[in-house]
Amino acid sequence: MTGNTRTGHGDLAVVIGGGNGIGAATARLMAERGWRVVVADKDVASAERVAAGIAVTAPATAVELDIADADAVEAACAAITAAHGPVTALVVAAAVFQDVLPPAQLPLEVWERTVHINLTGTYYANRAFGTRMAEQGRGSIVNIASIAAIGSVPVHAYASSKAAVVSLTLNLAGEWGRAGVRVNAVSPGSTLVPRVAERIKSGRYAADPAEFTALGRIVEPNEVAETIEFLASSRASAITGVNLVVDAGWHVASTWAQYGGVRPAPRRAGTGAGAGE
């Protein structure tokens, strides 16, 4: 299937957290690539807007889903399967974030809520949909983690929950591999979703996140969506149990700070003062 831009061929994908950000970009891209898409989100109005935009050209529906509610996840899985047929791909992009706080100032209820939604909610979704995929002998799951899972950052609940999502992904890849189910993770770096764009504009970051990447820019949502759709598709048929980092080189550039940062691009011939003289 390499080179074929319509990779879904009518297979059914469920994107949890598809009402905004990376999830919405993924839902739109998967529809473009030939998937039938169910956009699931706690914010059902946002899910409906995304699904309505997709449905102009491709099959798409919206469902309300609170990933933190185990019974609701099981019920949604059963209802989606009954209405649309077997689910071939699951993308779990729903998550909550936290403020930058030292442990003594991080409320325990924030810790518990963050871990429950980001980790336990991801498990609920994987368990419900992955079990059915294993029974049908086919399926692919992509869990969205974060570069916070692989570095040291001052968001203790969020980073810990996302590191655990990576571990969960590896465990389930081993659990369901012989049943024909692949389970992978994607760890985005700072991505230009509305929330991040607003933080940059308002000065909530101490510095421009682009300054800390090897490529000198931050990631676009569609770049993450491309990676997710690839892992979900049969183009990645031999890939399972990986955490694919999409961070514009944040992880590799971060250790260069001690040496003055990554090198700037060299001056190209024919540019600058005196060029063409």
C-alpha positions, 0 to 999 in steps of 0.5 A: 500500500506504500504510495497510496494516499487512501489508506483506510479503504473504508475501515472504521477509526475511532478518535477519542479526543477528536473534538480539538487539537491533535485529535481533530487534525487526526480525524480529518486526515484519516477521513481524507485517507479513506477511513470512516471516522467516529469523532468521540469527545467529552465536548460533544459540540466540538466533536459534532463540528469536526464530524460535520466538517468531515461529513461533507466529503467522507463518512463521519459521525460524532459521539459523546464520550468521557474517557474517565468513565469506564462504563461509558467507554464500554457502552460507547464501544458497544454502541459504535460497533453495533451501529458502524461495524468492527472498529479497525483503528483506535486513536486515544488523544484525550488528555488533561494538562496541569500548571507548572507547580512544585510538588508541595503546591500541586494539589493531590486532587490535580494529581489524581485527576490527571493520572486518572484521565490520562492513564486510567482513561487510556487504559479503559479505552484500550481495554474496551476496543482492544479486547474486541479487536483481539476477538476479531483478529485485527486492529491497531491502537495509537495512544498519544503520549508526550515528550514529557514522558521521555524528558525531565519537566516540571509538570509532575502529574502530566509527565508521569501519566504520559510516561505510564501511557508509554509503558501501557502501550508496550505491555498491550502490544505484547498482550495482543500481538499474536491476536493481530492487534498492534499497539503503538504510541506517539509522543508529540513535542510542543504542537501549535494547537490553539492552547499552545498558540495562546500560551506563546502569544500571552507570554506564559512560556518563559521562552519560545518553545521553538528555541529548544528544537533542532529544527528551530520550530515547533510541530504542526498538528497535521505533522502529528496526525500524519504519524498517527495515521501511518501507525494506524494503517497497514503501511505500518503492519510490522510496527508494534510496541514503539513510541514514535517521537514527533518533536522537531528535535526537542529531545536531541537539542535539549542537551546542547544547551550546555554547549551554547545550543544547536548550531545555526544554519550555515550561510548559503552561497549567494546570500548576505552582504555582497552577494551577487557583486 
